């Protein structure tokens, strides 16, 4: 078996392998769209003779971090190993090769189809998505919640520039927000029937500072709205969009994937009508250049700590002195005595502020003899803007 960089003739075999492993054929132009986003040199295959038995690529993405800075991010995708070649070290060999090709990226991210795989490669859950379902018929807004208005019914494709502009504003203020290239908008607005999961064509609600894209599913007087993208840059846009969605009298329920701090329950007289019907992880992060990544974001409190970061499989990590003052960090390699021992996946989980150092300390995955220092890490890494995955890749 050979692991090497992708050559032009490999893509049909890669497409066959991906379709087999994920159980879904993508149309050729959709595959070409994703292929166009692959970072130069950042695609590898494992081959057994002439057969492609493993694939892994890294897309050329940009991610927003707490404080609004934007970092280049290697978006790991198309990770698949043939069922004929499992448990032979194929994934490990491909990841070892792929990560040597990510030199210009300070950070890497992925979505995990299987959550038990990627922690050993230094990736930690950095965002969390809750699926909320609202029983629309009984939902009433508090009298104190204003009705900002401003929502229009729209054909999404006819308002592409406005959708792109709103999304760009949103992603630049949201940790986990990703720059959305034009070819990805082409794919979204093409609205392929095979991408609808049994639902209707896309509907669009448009506000000057937000939008909601959704499909209607069901029938037999049990129609439900499934929101595919809810983007609100301002509080007024957030309230106005929810008022419109919950005002659709013929719909039984409305569902959305959102961050754990979604304010919808606080808008309603009966918050129990907003049920959490699922919890999933979104973006997983690996800090490739730990000092550069830690210096890029802002922090909510001061802290001074020496971190010993292990990364057993891919050999990253190291010992670093992190000094945070007035929201900005200085981080350099050091040989000083260690305050905190943990692994690179934990640091990835802490990076956006969606998880707490104290939770990992309780679990024994972050070791520190000083409880006050753990509390200081909680305070420093907190983000006042909830992290969200910009889009799936």
C-alpha positions, 0 to 999 in steps of 0.5 A: 500500500502506498500513500502519496499526493493526489494525481489527476487520474485519482479523482474518479477513484476517490469519488467512488470511494467517498460515495461507497463510504458515505452512501451518497453519490454527488453530481459531478459538478458538485464534486468539482466544486469541492475539488476547486476548494482543495488547498494546493498540495493538500490532497492524499490517497492511499493506493493498493495497486491501482485501486484508491482505498483511502482519501483525505483532503484539506480545503483552503478555508478562513475561520473567524476566532474570538475577537474577530481575527480571521485565520487561514484554516485547513478544512479536512474533508473527504476522509474515507477508508475502503471497508476492504482495508480497515484496521491496517493503519491507512487513516493514520498514514494518510493523516501523517502525510496530509498534516505535513502538507499544511505548513501555511495553516496555523489551524485545522478543522473538520467535521467528524462523522464518527466522534471517536476517531479524531481526538487521538489526532489532536482534534477537539470539539470546538462548537456544539449544535443543538437541534431545537424544535418549537411547537408553533401553534401554542407559541406566544411572544412576551408582551415586552418583546418588540416586533421590529418588522422588516422581514420580506418573502424572497426568492433566494437566488434573486437576492444572492448579493444581499444574502452573501453580504449578510452572511459575510457580516455574520461570519466576521463577528462569530467564532467558527464563521467561515468565509463562503466562496462564490462557488459554494453559494452557487451550489446552495442556490442551485437547490438540487432536488437530491439535496432536499432530503424529501423536503420542498424547494428552498424558501427564503425570509429576508431582513436587512440584517438577517435571513432564514432559508428553510424547507417544508417537510411532511403532509397530512396537516403535519407540515413542519419547517426545517431551517437550513440556515438561520443568520442574524447579525442583530438582535432585531433581525433575530426577533423579526425572523422568529416572529415570522417563522412562528407566524406560519399558521399552517405549519405544525413545528419549526426546527433549527440547528443552533448554538446552546445559547439560542435566545428563542426560549426567552422570547416566549411566554412558555419556554417549554415549547422550545424542545432540544431534540438533538445535540451534536458537535460541529467544528473540531479544531487542531492547533497546528501552530499553537503560539500563532493561534493563541495570539490571534484570538482575544481573551475575557480575563488575564491569566499567566500559565505554562502549558505542556501540550501532548500530541502523541500521534502526529507529534505537535504540541510542546511546552508554552508560556501563555501570558494574557493581559488586557485581552491580548496574548503573548505565547512562546515556547519555554522550558519553565516549570509546567502549570497545566498538563493536557493534550492538543485536542483539549486545547482545540476544544477550549479555543472558541470558548464553547467548553471549559477548562474546569470540565476537562479538569474534572474529567482528568483530561486537564491536570493542574494542582491549582484550582484557581488557575483552572478557574482563571483559564475558564474566565480567560477563554470564555467568549461573549459571542457563541461559537458556531460552525459557518457551514458544513464541509 
